[in-house]
Amino acid sequence: MAASLCPKPHFVVIPWPATSHMIPIVDIACLLAGHGAPVTVITTPASAQLVQGRVERAGQGSSASVTVTAIPFPAAEAGLPDGCERLDHTPSVDLVPNFFDATTRFGDAVTRHCRGLMATRRPDCIVAGMCNTWAHGLARELGAPCFIFHGFGAFALLCCEYLNTHKPHEAAASLDELFDVPVLPPFEFKLARRQLPLQFLPSCSIPEVRLRELREFEMAVDGIVVNSFEELEHGSAARLAAATGKAVFAVGPVSLCGAPGLLDSRADSDDARRCMAWLDAKKARSVLYVSFGSAGRMPPEQVMQLGMALVSCPWPVLWVIKGADSLPDDVNEWLQDNTDANGLPASQCLAVRGWAPQVAILEHPAVGGFLTHCGWGSTLESVAAGVPMATWPFTAEQFLNEKLIVDVLRIGVSVGVTKPTEGVLTGVKSGGGGKAKADVGTEQVKQVLDMLMDGGVDGEARRAKAEELMAKAKAALEHGGSSYMNLEKLIQFAG
C-alpha cells in the first residue's frame, strides 16, 4: 500500500523541433500525465502554442500535470532567419547544418534550466527527440534515465538497426540495386538504397559529425519510446529490444489520447468547419482523403498529374495541398478552375490549402480511403480510424512504412513510387526542385485509387483488416491494454 502512495517520477520531455516529431512526443507527455506522472515539456517560443494546444487537446485529466516551458532558440546566433525554430521552417537544405548547430546551443540553455529545477522539481527521467543528442549528457548529470523518441514505428527502427549493424546498402552497386532486409521473417523485404532513411543516403546534407552523434546517442540511451502498439507490428518491438539491448515501450497510438470534442486546438477554425460540413453531406465510405503530411511538397508537374486523376475519379475527394502558394500561376489557375475551396456540399473535390483536421477527417464515417505519404503519424492515425490506404512514400523512413502497410498488414495498396519525391525539404541535397518531372502519371494514380476505393474481394479484405486493427488500437490504450501497461512500466522504470 505504501508503494502506491509514492510520488510518480517527474518526466522532462524535449521534442526534436520538427512538426511531425513534436505532435506525437507531446501526446506521449499527455499520456504519461494521464497516468499520474508530472511532466515538463521544454520547447521554443515559436512552438509553445502548438505544444500548449496538444496539451489542452488531452483534456483536464492529464493536462493539469503538464507544464509547458519555452526557452529561447538561438536561431540568429546559428545563422538562421529570425523565428526559424522548426526544421520544417528552414528555408533551404543548405541551412540544415545551421539548424543542427542551433539545436546544440539550445541544448546548453535547456541544461541550465534543468539544473535550476533540481531544487524544486527534480527531473527523474528525460524523454528526448531523436536528434537532441545532448540530452544523454544532461540525463547523466541529473542521474536520471534517458529515453529516445524517433517518431518512427518499431518495424522501421528494427530495419534501421539492421542497416546500422550489417550495412547491406554499402555493398549495393547503385542507388537502385535491391537488397534484402531480413528483419521480420517469414516476410521478405527488398529495398534500394535511395529508399532508405536519410542517414543512410550518400547525399544526406546532415553533417557526418551529427550522424555519428545520433548513432552514439541511440547506443547510449536506456531505452526507446515508440508511438505504436504491440499488436500492430508483428513483434517488431520485441525484436528491436533484442537487437539493441534496450528497453522498448510501445505506448500508442498516441493520436487517441485526446478527450472527445478536443481533437485539436484548431478544430474550430474555418478550414476545419468547412471540411467537416462537406464530409457530412457525403455517403458513408464514399470519400477519398488525400494528404502528404506537414512537409509534403510535390513538384508542379506531379501536382498536375495527381490533380487530373483526382478530379476525374468517381468518388468525392478531400485534397490537402501543402505549399500551394509556391506553385506556378498556371497550376494554381488549374486548381482554382477544377477544385472547390469553399466546401460546397455538392462539390466533388474539396481542396484545402494548408492545415486540415486529419484525425477528425479520418474518423468521419464518409471517408473510405486515404492516399498518404506513409509518414508514421499519418499511418497510425489511419490505422486508429480503420481506414485502408494507398501508399505514396516521399522520403525518410516512409518506404519502410509502406512495406509494413502493404506487405505485412495488408491494409494498403502501393501507388508504385520507387524513389524519393523531389522538392521536399528532407536533408537531401537535390538539384531538381520545382523543375522535377512527374514520376507517377494520371492513369497509374487512377488505377491504384480504383483498387483502394472499389477493390472487390481484395479491397473488402483490406477494409476488414483495417477495422480489426482499429479495434486493437483502441483496446491497447484502454485500462489493461498493451500500451496502457507499457506506460505503467515506463513510469516504474523511471522511478
Summary of the structure (lengths in Angstrom):
residues: 495
radius of gyration: 21.8
end to end distance: 16.4
largest distance: 70.2
contacts: 1733
relative contact order: 0.12
helix: 48%
strand: 14%
